[in-house]
Amino acid sequence: MKTRYEKPTVATRAEQMFDEFRKFHLANPRVWTIFRKAADQKVREGRTNYSVALIIEEIRWHESMDGLKISNNHRAFYARMYHMTSGVPLFRLRHRPSVDQSAFLHAVRQVPAEPVPSDEEILAESLSTLKA
C-alpha cells in the first residue's frame, strides 16, 4: 500500500511547521511549562547562551514514560517563545530556511499502490470537482 498525497493548505514549509507546532503546543501545554522552568534555571545559573536542543532532550528524557514525542521542528518555536516572553536572549536565533521552501504534500490515507501524483494531476483532480 502507498500513501495518497494532497496539496498543503499553506504556502511555505515554515507555515506548515508552525501549524504543526501550534497543534502540539495546544495539546501539550506542560511541555512549555517544563521548557520555561528549565530555561529560567539556566538563566539563574548565570548562563547567557544555552542550547535549546539540550532542554528539549531533557524534557524527552523525563517525559518519556508518557509516550510524549517532541519533534525537532518545534525547538525553534520554543526558543523564540522563550525569548519573546522573558526578554532574555538565551538561545541563538537563526534564519529559518523553511521560510524559503514550499510546503510538503500531506499524507492523508493509505490506498492501493499508485504513483505520487504531480502538481498538474492534483490540480486536474481539484478542478474536476468544480465541474459538478
C-alpha positions as CSV (number, residue, x, y, z in Angstrom):
1,M,0.0,0.0,0.0
2,K,1.1,3.5,-0.7
3,T,0.2,6.8,0.8
4,R,-2.0,9.3,-1.1
5,Y,-1.0,12.9,-1.1
6,E,-2.9,16.1,-1.0
7,K,-1.9,19.7,-1.6
8,P,-0.9,21.5,1.6
9,T,-3.2,24.2,3.0
10,V,-0.3,26.6,3.5
11,A,2.3,28.0,1.0
12,T,5.6,27.5,2.8
13,R,7.2,24.8,4.9
14,A,7.6,27.4,7.7
15,E,3.9,27.9,7.9
16,Q,3.3,24.2,7.8
17,M,5.8,23.6,10.6
18,F,4.2,26.4,12.7
19,D,0.8,24.9,12.2
20,E,2.1,21.5,13.4
21,F,3.8,23.2,16.4
22,R,0.6,25.2,17.3
23,K,-1.4,21.9,17.4
24,F,1.3,20.2,19.5
25,H,1.6,23.2,21.9
26,L,-2.1,23.5,22.5
27,A,-2.4,19.7,23.1
28,N,0.7,19.6,25.4
29,P,0.9,22.8,27.4
30,R,3.0,21.1,30.1
31,V,6.0,21.0,27.6
32,W,6.1,24.8,27.6
33,T,5.9,24.9,31.4
34,I,8.8,22.5,31.7
35,F,10.7,24.2,29.0
36,R,10.3,27.7,30.6
37,K,11.3,26.4,34.0
38,A,14.4,24.7,32.6
39,A,15.4,27.9,30.6
40,D,14.8,30.1,33.7
41,Q,17.0,27.8,35.7
42,K,19.9,28.2,33.2
43,V,19.5,32.0,33.4
44,R,19.6,31.8,37.2
45,E,22.8,29.8,36.9
46,G,24.3,32.7,35.0
47,R,24.2,31.3,31.5
48,T,24.0,33.9,28.7
49,N,23.8,31.3,26.0
50,Y,22.4,27.8,26.0
51,S,21.3,25.0,23.7
52,V,17.5,24.7,23.1
53,A,18.3,21.1,21.9
54,L,19.6,20.1,25.3
55,I,16.5,21.4,27.0
56,I,14.3,19.5,24.6
57,E,16.3,16.4,25.2
58,E,15.9,16.8,29.0
59,I,12.2,17.0,28.5
60,R,12.2,14.0,26.3
61,W,14.2,12.0,28.8
62,H,12.0,13.0,31.8
63,E,8.6,12.8,30.0
64,S,9.4,9.6,28.0
65,M,7.2,7.5,30.3
66,D,4.1,9.3,29.0
67,G,4.8,8.4,25.3
68,L,5.3,12.1,24.6
69,K,7.1,12.8,21.3
70,I,8.5,16.3,20.6
71,S,9.5,17.0,17.0
72,N,12.9,18.6,16.4
73,N,11.0,21.1,14.3
74,H,9.4,22.5,17.5
75,R,12.7,23.6,19.1
76,A,13.0,26.9,17.1
77,F,9.5,27.9,18.1
78,Y,10.1,27.2,21.8
79,A,13.3,29.2,21.7
80,R,11.6,32.1,20.1
81,M,8.7,31.9,22.5
82,Y,11.1,32.0,25.4
83,H,12.9,35.0,24.0
84,M,9.6,36.8,23.4
85,T,8.1,36.1,26.8
86,S,11.1,36.5,29.0
87,G,13.1,39.1,27.1
88,V,16.2,37.1,27.7
89,P,18.1,36.1,24.5
90,L,19.3,32.8,26.0
91,F,19.2,31.0,22.6
92,R,20.8,32.0,19.3
93,L,18.1,32.5,16.8
94,R,18.9,31.8,13.2
95,H,17.3,32.4,9.8
96,R,14.7,29.6,9.2
97,P,15.4,28.1,5.7
98,S,11.9,26.7,5.8
99,V,10.6,30.2,5.0
100,D,12.0,29.8,1.5
101,Q,10.7,26.3,0.9
102,S,7.4,25.2,-0.4
103,A,5.2,23.2,1.9
104,F,5.3,19.4,1.8
105,L,2.5,17.4,0.4
106,H,0.3,15.9,3.2
107,A,0.0,12.2,3.6
108,V,-3.7,11.6,4.1
109,R,-4.5,7.9,4.0
110,Q,-3.4,4.5,2.8
111,V,-4.6,3.4,-0.7
112,P,-3.6,0.7,-3.1
113,A,-0.2,1.4,-4.7
114,E,-0.2,4.2,-7.2
115,P,2.4,6.7,-8.3
116,V,2.6,10.0,-6.4
117,P,0.6,12.5,-8.4
118,S,2.2,15.5,-10.0
119,D,1.0,19.0,-9.2
120,E,-0.8,19.1,-12.5
121,E,-2.6,15.8,-11.7
122,I,-3.6,17.2,-8.3
123,L,-4.9,20.4,-9.9
124,A,-6.8,18.5,-12.5
125,E,-8.5,16.4,-9.8
126,S,-9.3,19.6,-7.9
127,L,-10.7,21.3,-11.0
128,S,-12.8,18.2,-11.8
129,T,-14.7,18.6,-8.6
130,L,-15.6,22.1,-9.5
131,K,-17.4,21.0,-12.7
132,A,-20.1,19.0,-10.8
